[in-house]
Amino acid sequence: MVKILDAVKGVPAGSMALSVSRRDANGMIWAQVASRMTDVTSTSFGRGCTVLSLTLEAYWKSQGTPHFHKTAEVVFEAHAEGHRHYTLALLRSPFSYTTTAVVINAHTPDQA
């Protein structure tokens, strides 16, 4: 799950362009696995080094707000210790952004 909040207005920031890419088995080449929010599924976050790229610029331009960052990237190792559920949050303002993640173990049939 990806949540994006506008720190200036204190509301969800609405839709924005994003992509999810993973490194190949050799760790050399990034392969895009999702290019829209609706494409992001559990398979988008396969095991390995993953990058979530978010386009910030169009949002601030649509608001008529001067801004600094054009994109934000979150690079992380997905499922390094087994299957996990991820919630990634981006809090943005025109001249800064911060990210955080909540990572929990996925339920397996033998867990209560």
C-alpha positions as CSV (number, residue, x, y, z in Angstrom):
1,M,0.0,0.0,0.0
2,V,1.3,3.5,-0.8
3,K,-0.1,6.6,0.9
4,I,0.7,10.1,-0.1
5,L,-0.1,13.1,2.0
6,D,0.1,16.8,1.3
7,A,1.7,18.4,4.5
8,V,0.6,21.9,3.5
9,K,-3.2,21.1,3.3
10,G,-3.2,18.1,5.7
11,V,-5.0,15.9,3.2
12,P,-4.3,13.0,0.9
13,A,-2.3,14.3,-2.1
14,G,-4.4,12.5,-4.7
15,S,-3.1,10.5,-7.6
16,M,0.4,10.8,-8.9
17,A,2.6,9.0,-11.3
18,L,4.7,6.2,-9.9
19,S,6.7,3.3,-11.0
20,V,8.1,0.2,-9.3
21,S,11.3,-1.4,-10.5
22,R,13.4,-4.4,-9.3
23,R,17.0,-5.2,-9.9
24,D,17.8,-8.3,-12.0
25,A,19.4,-11.4,-10.5
26,N,22.9,-9.9,-11.1
27,G,21.9,-6.7,-9.3
28,M,22.9,-4.7,-12.4
29,I,19.8,-3.8,-14.3
30,W,16.5,-2.2,-13.1
31,A,13.4,-3.8,-14.6
32,Q,10.1,-1.9,-14.3
33,V,7.3,-4.1,-12.9
34,A,4.6,-1.5,-12.4
35,S,4.0,1.9,-13.9
36,R,0.7,3.0,-12.3
37,M,-0.8,2.8,-8.9
38,T,-3.4,0.3,-10.2
39,D,-0.5,-1.9,-11.4
40,V,1.0,-2.2,-8.0
41,T,0.3,-5.7,-6.6
42,S,1.9,-8.2,-4.3
43,T,3.9,-9.5,-7.2
44,S,5.3,-6.0,-7.8
45,F,7.3,-6.4,-4.6
46,G,9.1,-9.6,-5.4
47,R,12.1,-10.6,-3.4
48,G,15.1,-8.3,-3.9
49,C,16.2,-4.7,-4.2
50,T,13.1,-2.6,-5.2
51,V,12.7,1.1,-6.0
52,L,9.4,3.0,-5.8
53,S,9.7,6.2,-7.8
54,L,7.1,8.9,-7.4
55,T,6.6,12.0,-9.6
56,L,6.0,15.0,-7.4
57,E,6.3,17.9,-9.9
58,A,2.9,17.6,-11.6
59,Y,1.0,17.8,-8.3
60,W,2.6,21.1,-7.3
61,K,2.3,22.6,-10.7
62,S,-1.4,21.8,-10.7
63,Q,-1.7,23.6,-7.4
64,G,0.3,26.6,-8.8
65,T,2.8,26.1,-6.0
66,P,6.6,26.7,-6.4
67,H,8.4,23.5,-5.5
68,F,11.9,22.0,-5.3
69,H,11.8,18.2,-5.8
70,K,10.7,16.7,-9.1
71,T,10.7,13.0,-7.9
72,A,11.1,11.0,-4.8
73,E,12.5,7.5,-4.7
74,V,12.3,4.8,-2.0
75,V,14.8,2.0,-2.4
76,F,14.5,-1.0,-0.2
77,E,15.2,-4.8,0.1
78,A,11.8,-6.5,-0.3
79,H,11.0,-9.8,1.4
80,A,14.6,-10.3,2.5
81,E,13.4,-12.4,5.5
82,G,10.3,-14.0,4.0
83,H,7.0,-12.6,2.8
84,R,6.0,-9.2,4.2
85,H,3.2,-6.7,3.8
86,Y,4.4,-3.1,3.2
87,T,2.7,0.2,3.8
88,L,4.8,3.0,2.4
89,A,3.9,6.6,3.3
90,L,5.2,9.8,1.7
91,L,4.5,13.1,3.5
92,R,5.3,16.0,1.1
93,S,5.5,19.7,1.0
94,P,6.8,22.0,-1.7
95,F,10.4,22.0,-0.5
96,S,10.8,18.7,1.4
97,Y,9.4,15.2,1.7
98,T,9.8,12.4,4.1
99,T,9.0,8.7,3.8
100,T,8.3,5.9,6.3
101,A,7.4,2.3,6.0
102,V,5.4,-0.2,8.1
103,V,6.5,-3.7,7.5
104,I,4.7,-6.7,9.0
105,N,4.9,-10.4,8.6
106,A,2.4,-11.9,6.2
107,H,-0.1,-14.3,7.8
108,T,0.5,-17.9,6.9
109,P,-2.2,-20.7,7.2
110,D,-0.5,-22.0,10.4
111,Q,-0.6,-18.6,12.2
112,A,-3.7,-17.7,14.3
